[in-house]
Amino acid sequence: MSTFKQKISISAGSGLLFFIVNLPFTYKLFSLSTTYNILIQTIIFFIATYLTMGYSENVPIKVGRTLIASVLFLLLSTPFINKLLNNNLLIRTAVYIAILTLMMYS
């Protein structure tokens, strides 16, 4: 079981990764429709999250946690949520960190 400090560190690191992958200029790297851009960004986020989790003997749990974080990334990156939060990346990142942290304590 992780300590409180470790959980906060994990949430902050994941939030930073969320912020970086969700920066507007990263969407401009690909000249695809919004749907394809979001899917590509989600795949990039999944790979980056998986690689930053470090070594784990329990790969199914690592993959499961990476999938949960990636689905959350996908949901918070949709145009609907983006519009709902006034295209504010900082608010979306804060929501991501809050949900991720709450999930760790459930």
C-alpha positions as CSV (number, residue, x, y, z in Angstrom):
1,M,0.0,0.0,0.0
2,S,1.3,3.4,-0.9
3,T,1.7,6.2,1.6
4,F,-0.1,9.5,1.4
5,K,3.1,11.2,0.1
6,Q,3.5,8.6,-2.6
7,K,-0.1,8.9,-3.7
8,I,0.2,12.7,-4.0
9,S,3.4,12.3,-5.9
10,I,1.8,9.8,-8.3
11,S,-1.2,12.1,-8.8
12,A,0.9,15.1,-9.4
13,G,3.2,13.3,-11.9
14,S,0.2,11.9,-13.7
15,G,-1.4,15.4,-13.8
16,L,1.8,16.8,-15.3
17,L,1.8,14.1,-17.9
18,F,-1.9,14.9,-18.6
19,F,-1.1,18.6,-19.0
20,I,1.8,18.0,-21.3
21,V,0.0,15.6,-23.6
22,N,-3.1,17.8,-23.7
23,L,-1.3,21.0,-24.7
24,P,-2.9,22.6,-27.7
25,F,0.3,22.5,-29.8
26,T,0.4,18.7,-29.5
27,Y,-2.9,18.5,-31.3
28,K,-1.5,20.5,-34.2
29,L,1.3,18.0,-34.7
30,F,-1.2,15.8,-36.5
31,S,-3.4,17.1,-39.3
32,L,-6.3,14.8,-38.6
33,S,-9.9,15.3,-37.4
34,T,-10.6,16.0,-33.8
35,T,-11.7,12.4,-33.1
36,Y,-8.5,10.9,-34.5
37,N,-6.4,13.5,-32.7
38,I,-8.0,12.6,-29.4
39,L,-7.5,8.9,-30.0
40,I,-3.8,9.4,-30.9
41,Q,-3.3,11.6,-27.8
42,T,-5.0,8.9,-25.7
43,I,-2.6,6.2,-27.1
44,I,0.4,8.4,-26.5
45,F,-0.9,9.1,-22.9
46,F,-1.4,5.3,-22.3
47,I,2.1,4.5,-23.5
48,A,3.7,7.3,-21.5
49,T,1.8,6.5,-18.4
50,Y,2.7,2.8,-18.6
51,L,6.4,3.6,-19.1
52,T,6.5,6.1,-16.2
53,M,5.0,3.6,-13.8
54,G,8.3,1.9,-13.5
55,Y,9.0,-1.8,-12.8
56,S,6.1,-3.8,-11.4
57,E,5.9,-7.6,-10.9
58,N,2.1,-7.4,-11.2
59,V,1.7,-6.4,-14.8
60,P,-2.2,-6.9,-14.9
61,I,-2.6,-4.3,-12.2
62,K,-0.2,-1.9,-13.9
63,V,-2.1,-2.3,-17.2
64,G,-5.5,-1.9,-15.4
65,R,-4.4,1.4,-13.7
66,T,-3.0,2.6,-17.0
67,L,-6.3,1.9,-18.7
68,I,-8.3,3.7,-16.0
69,A,-6.0,6.8,-16.3
70,S,-6.2,6.7,-20.1
71,V,-10.0,6.4,-20.2
72,L,-10.2,9.4,-17.8
73,F,-7.8,11.2,-20.1
74,L,-10.0,10.4,-23.1
75,L,-13.2,11.6,-21.3
76,L,-11.6,14.9,-20.2
77,S,-10.2,15.5,-23.6
78,T,-13.5,15.4,-25.5
79,P,-14.8,18.5,-27.2
80,F,-17.9,18.5,-24.9
81,I,-15.9,18.6,-21.7
82,N,-13.4,21.0,-23.2
83,K,-16.3,23.4,-24.1
84,L,-18.0,22.8,-20.7
85,L,-14.8,23.9,-18.9
86,N,-14.3,26.9,-21.2
87,N,-11.2,25.3,-23.0
88,N,-9.3,25.7,-19.7
89,L,-6.5,23.1,-19.6
90,L,-5.6,24.0,-16.0
91,I,-9.1,23.2,-14.9
92,R,-9.2,19.9,-16.8
93,T,-5.8,19.0,-15.3
94,A,-7.1,19.8,-11.8
95,V,-10.2,17.7,-12.4
96,Y,-8.0,14.8,-13.6
97,I,-5.8,15.0,-10.6
98,A,-8.8,15.2,-8.2
99,I,-10.6,12.2,-9.7
100,L,-7.4,10.2,-9.9
101,T,-6.6,10.9,-6.2
102,L,-10.1,10.1,-5.1
103,M,-9.9,6.8,-7.0
104,M,-6.8,5.9,-5.1
105,Y,-8.6,6.1,-1.8
106,S,-11.7,4.2,-2.8
